[in-house]
Amino acid sequence: MITLATLKMIFPVAMVVMAVIGLIYFVGEKEPVIVIDDDSLRIKCLFGRRIAFSEITCVCLLHQSMATLGVGRAAFAYGMRSCKGNFESGLLYVQPESAPTLLIQREGQSNVYISYFNRESTESLYDELISRCANNSEEDFHET
């Protein structure tokens, strides 16, 4: 039988666990903030990273969602309603049901996929990346 003393010990631990789970969910579900610097793309979110423009070999705007393309299993990632981190298909910062999806291919590294809830935000990011990566050949940057 559970005594009052046992409940007094369990309750604070349960509250801390619930707070941590809530915080991870809150941070994980926020859309990434993408900052385009002079020489790199910074993805600011859970499992965020910096990608130098010199690493980028191809930027494509795919008209499918990641749900259609296939996410794969999570390796080191957050995957609830949004997917962030390392998955079998690459580095994902996506809303799986949202299209289009921005694909960034990198020299000798896994692909990066980005999509927002809002189609216009993804397309705007694509346009800005295309203009910043203009030093690469034009056939490497396209819509599919």
C-alpha positions in Angstrom: 0.0 0.0 0.0 1.2 3.5 -0.9 1.7 5.7 2.2 1.6 9.5 2.4 5.4 9.5 2.9 5.9 7.6 -0.4 3.6 10.0 -2.3 5.6 12.9 -0.9 8.8 11.4 -2.3 7.3 10.4 -5.7 5.4 13.6 -6.5 8.4 16.0 -6.9 10.2 13.4 -9.1 7.1 13.0 -11.2 6.7 16.8 -11.6 10.3 17.2 -12.7 10.0 14.4 -15.2 6.8 15.9 -16.6 8.4 19.4 -16.8 11.4 18.0 -18.7 9.1 16.1 -21.2 7.0 19.3 -21.7 10.2 21.3 -22.3 11.5 18.9 -24.9 8.2 18.8 -26.7 7.9 22.6 -26.7 11.5 23.1 -28.0 11.2 20.2 -30.4 8.0 21.4 -32.1 9.2 24.9 -32.7 10.1 25.6 -36.3 13.8 26.1 -37.0 15.2 29.6 -37.3 17.4 29.8 -40.4 20.0 32.5 -40.5 21.9 33.0 -43.7 25.3 34.6 -43.1 27.9 35.7 -45.6 29.6 32.2 -45.7 27.1 29.8 -44.1 23.6 28.8 -43.3 22.8 28.4 -39.6 19.9 26.3 -38.4 18.9 27.3 -35.0 16.7 24.7 -33.2 16.9 21.4 -31.5 19.8 19.5 -33.2 20.7 22.7 -35.1 24.0 23.2 -37.0 26.0 25.4 -39.2 26.5 24.6 -42.9 29.2 26.4 -44.8 28.3 27.4 -48.4 31.5 25.8 -49.6 30.1 22.3 -48.5 26.9 22.7 -50.5 26.9 21.0 -53.9 23.2 21.1 -54.8 20.1 22.9 -53.6 16.7 21.5 -54.9 13.1 22.4 -54.1 11.2 19.1 -54.0 7.5 19.4 -54.5 6.9 16.4 -52.2 6.6 16.2 -48.4 9.0 14.1 -46.3 6.0 11.9 -45.5 5.9 11.1 -49.3 9.7 10.9 -49.7 10.2 8.8 -46.6 11.8 9.9 -43.3 13.3 6.6 -42.2 14.2 5.7 -38.6 15.6 8.2 -36.2 19.3 7.8 -35.3 19.8 10.8 -33.0 16.8 12.9 -33.4 13.4 14.3 -32.3 10.5 13.0 -34.2 6.9 13.7 -33.1 4.8 16.1 -35.3 8.0 17.7 -36.6 11.3 15.9 -37.3 14.7 17.3 -36.4 18.1 15.7 -36.3 19.7 12.6 -37.8 17.4 10.2 -39.6 18.1 7.4 -42.2 17.3 9.8 -45.0 19.7 12.6 -43.7 19.5 15.6 -41.5 15.9 16.7 -41.1 14.4 20.0 -40.1 10.9 19.3 -41.4 7.2 19.2 -40.9 6.7 15.8 -42.4 3.3 16.5 -44.0 4.3 19.9 -45.5 5.4 20.4 -49.0 7.6 21.6 -50.7 10.8 20.3 -49.1 14.2 22.0 -49.5 17.0 19.5 -50.2 20.6 20.6 -49.6 23.2 18.2 -50.8 26.7 18.5 -49.3 30.1 17.3 -50.3 30.8 13.9 -48.6 28.1 14.4 -46.0 24.5 13.5 -45.5 21.7 15.5 -47.2 19.8 18.2 -45.3 16.0 18.5 -45.7 14.1 21.6 -44.6 10.4 22.4 -44.7 8.1 24.7 -42.9 4.4 24.5 -42.1 4.0 27.4 -44.6 4.8 26.7 -48.3 5.8 30.3 -48.9 8.5 30.2 -46.1 10.1 27.2 -47.6 10.1 28.7 -51.1 11.4 32.0 -49.8 14.3 30.2 -48.1 15.0 28.3 -51.4 15.1 31.6 -53.3 17.5 33.2 -50.8 19.8 30.1 -50.8 19.9 30.1 -54.6 20.9 33.8 -54.7 23.6 33.2 -52.0 25.0 30.0 -53.7 25.3 31.7 -57.1 29.0 31.0 -57.3 28.2 27.3 -58.0 27.1 26.2 -61.5 23.5 26.9 -62.3 22.6 23.2 -63.1 23.2 22.3 -59.4 20.3 24.5 -58.2 16.8 23.6 -59.5 13.3 22.6 -58.7 12.1 19.0 -59.1 
